[in-house]
Amino acid sequence: MKTKLFASIALMAATSVSAQDIEISVTNLTQGTYFTPIVATAHSSELALYALGQAASPELQAMAEGGDISGLVSVLTGADADVSENPAGGLLGPSASTTFEMMNADGNDYLSMAAMILPTNDGFVGLNSWMIPEEAGTYTIYLRAYDAGTEANNELVVEGSGAPGVLGIPAAPGGMAGMNGTGVTDQEDNQTVHVHRGNLGDDDATGGISDINNTVHRWLNPVAKVTVIVK
């Protein structure tokens, strides 16, 4: 039986490539959002971090709502994937980059990565099952922001809300967030992984519907640039 982080996902067939070193750079392209610790992995065709239109796994939910990548790391290492955990050594801020190297063993031909976006309720930046080229060279990938579909986007900063199932944004690194918002919504109509609508925000720092600053924390896709050097 194939190992998956969720059930019923169709994956493209992989062409076997030899083990090789790859250098990866990740750049935050947003103006005012931060990425929590990144998990990056080279894995087989039998794994995937998420699938659009399908429910998030508990491990993906923990990452998307609170930045906790330990569950994803555990699943990946248990499936013999090559994993780079928190290569930036913490948050990756606006316009900042991190560069790291990975060895992808035979059969681990696909590259994936994920990190929560702050401040959001359950937004994350993701790369899912990108096939690592056989040919040496430099490759560039632009990443979208996704919504895990596990929490309503109320856009309220609530201390302690990073635990799965606890509504709210756990932190707003860099400041500029408001307070006393009434909440954009308390419902999540699409409970599957989907492209994030972006933060809505408002310009009322002491009230309004959102604690998000609409001049700082909004974005348009793509939100990240990934450069992969195959050696």
C-alpha positions in Angstrom: 0.0 0.0 0.0 1.3 3.4 -0.9 2.2 5.8 1.9 0.3 9.1 1.7 -0.4 12.0 4.0 -4.0 11.7 2.9 -6.1 9.3 1.0 -7.1 9.1 -2.7 -4.6 11.3 -4.5 -3.5 10.7 -8.0 0.2 11.3 -8.6 2.1 11.4 -11.9 4.6 8.6 -12.6 8.2 9.3 -11.8 11.2 8.8 -13.9 14.1 7.4 -11.8 17.0 9.7 -11.4 20.3 9.1 -9.6 21.1 10.5 -6.2 22.4 14.1 -6.5 23.1 17.2 -4.6 20.7 20.1 -5.0 21.0 23.7 -3.8 17.7 25.4 -2.9 17.0 29.1 -2.3 13.7 30.4 -1.0 12.8 34.1 -1.2 9.7 35.7 0.5 8.2 37.9 -2.2 5.6 39.6 0.0 5.6 43.1 1.4 4.6 42.4 5.0 4.0 38.7 5.7 6.4 36.2 7.3 6.9 32.5 6.7 7.2 30.2 9.7 9.9 27.5 9.8 10.0 25.8 6.4 10.0 22.0 5.8 11.6 21.0 2.5 11.7 17.4 1.3 12.9 15.2 -1.5 10.6 12.2 -1.6 9.2 9.4 -3.8 6.2 9.6 -6.1 4.2 7.8 -3.3 4.2 10.9 -1.1 2.5 14.3 -1.2 2.2 17.1 1.3 -1.3 18.1 0.1 -3.7 18.0 -2.8 -5.9 20.8 -4.1 -9.5 20.1 -3.6 -8.9 17.5 -0.9 -9.0 17.8 2.9 -5.8 18.7 4.7 -4.1 16.0 6.8 -3.8 16.6 10.5 0.0 17.2 10.0 -0.7 19.8 7.3 -3.4 21.5 9.5 -0.9 21.8 12.4 1.6 23.5 10.1 -1.0 25.8 8.4 -2.7 26.9 11.7 0.3 27.2 14.0 3.5 26.7 12.1 4.2 23.3 13.7 6.1 21.2 11.1 7.0 18.4 13.5 4.2 16.2 12.3 5.1 16.6 8.6 8.7 15.9 9.4 7.8 12.7 11.3 5.7 11.4 8.4 8.4 12.2 5.9 11.3 10.7 7.7 9.3 7.6 8.4 8.8 7.2 4.7 12.5 7.5 4.0 12.2 11.0 2.5 15.2 13.4 2.6 14.2 16.3 4.8 15.5 19.8 5.5 13.9 21.2 8.7 13.8 24.9 9.4 16.7 25.9 7.0 16.1 29.6 7.7 16.6 29.1 11.5 13.2 30.7 12.3 10.9 33.1 10.5 11.6 34.2 6.9 10.6 37.8 6.6 9.6 40.0 3.7 12.2 40.1 0.9 14.4 37.7 2.9 16.0 34.6 1.5 17.4 31.3 2.8 19.7 28.9 0.9 20.4 25.3 1.8 21.6 22.0 0.3 19.9 18.7 0.1 20.9 15.2 -1.1 18.0 13.4 -2.8 18.6 9.7 -2.6 17.7 7.2 -5.3 13.9 7.2 -5.7 13.4 10.5 -4.0 12.8 12.4 -7.2 10.2 14.9 -6.1 10.7 18.2 -4.2 8.1 19.6 -1.9 8.1 22.3 0.8 5.7 24.2 3.0 5.5 26.9 5.6 2.7 28.8 7.4 2.2 32.5 6.4 1.8 35.0 9.2 -0.5 36.8 9.9 -3.1 34.4 8.5 -5.5 31.9 10.0 -4.5 28.8 8.1 -2.6 30.1 5.0 0.6 28.5 3.8 3.1 28.7 1.0 3.6 25.4 -0.7 5.4 23.4 -3.4 4.0 20.0 -4.0 5.7 17.1 -5.8 7.8 19.1 -8.3 9.9 16.6 -10.2 13.6 17.2 -9.8 15.2 17.5 -13.2 17.9 15.0 -14.2 19.9 17.6 -16.1 22.2 19.9 -14.2 21.2 23.5 -14.2 19.4 26.3 -12.5 15.6 26.1 -12.2 13.1 28.8 -10.9 9.7 28.1 -9.5 7.2 30.7 -8.2 4.9 29.6 -5.4 1.3 30.5 -4.5 -0.3 30.9 -1.1 -2.8 28.2 -0.2 -5.6 27.9 2.4 -5.7 24.6 4.3 -9.5 24.9 4.6 -9.4 23.9 8.3 -10.2 27.3 9.9 -12.4 30.2 9.2 -10.5 33.3 8.1 -11.7 35.6 10.8 -8.5 37.7 10.6 -8.3 38.2 14.3 -5.0 38.0 16.2 -5.7 35.8 19.2 -2.9 34.8 21.6 -2.7 31.0 21.9 -4.7 30.3 18.7 -2.0 28.4 17.0 -3.3 25.1 18.2 -5.4 23.2 15.6 -9.0 24.0 16.0 -8.5 27.2 18.0 -9.8 30.1 15.9 -7.6 33.0 15.3 -4.2 34.2 14.0 -1.4 33.3 16.5 0.9 36.2 15.8 1.6 39.2 13.5 5.4 39.4 13.2 6.7 42.8 12.3 3.8 44.5 14.0 1.3 46.8 12.3 -1.7 44.6 13.2 -4.8 46.2 14.7 -7.0 45.0 17.6 -10.7 44.7 18.6 -11.8 43.6 15.2 -15.3 42.0 15.0 -14.1 39.2 12.6 -14.4 38.9 8.8 -16.2 35.6 9.0 -16.8 32.6 11.4 -17.4 30.1 8.6 -15.1 28.3 6.1 -17.2 27.3 3.1 -14.4 25.5 1.3 -13.0 22.9 3.7 -10.4 21.5 1.3 -7.0 22.8 0.4 -7.4 25.7 -2.1 -5.7 28.8 -3.4 -5.8 31.5 -0.7 -8.0 34.5 -1.3 -5.4 36.7 0.4 -5.9 38.7 3.5 -8.7 41.3 3.3 -7.8 43.5 6.2 -9.0 47.1 6.9 -7.5 50.4 7.8 -9.0 50.6 11.4 -6.2 49.9 13.9 -8.6 49.9 16.9 -11.7 48.2 15.5 -13.3 47.3 12.2 -13.8 43.8 11.0 -10.2 42.7 10.8 -7.0 43.0 12.8 -5.1 42.8 9.6 -3.6 46.0 8.1 -4.8 46.2 4.5 -1.8 48.3 3.5 0.8 45.9 4.9 -0.5 42.3 5.2 -2.3 41.9 1.8 -0.7 40.0 -1.1 -1.1 38.8 -4.6 0.3 35.6 -5.9 3.1 34.5 -6.2 4.3 34.8 -2.7 7.7 33.0 -2.9 10.4 32.3 -5.4 12.3 29.1 -5.3 15.6 28.6 -7.1 16.9 25.0 -7.5 20.4 24.3 -8.6 20.9 20.7 -9.7 24.6 19.8 -9.6 
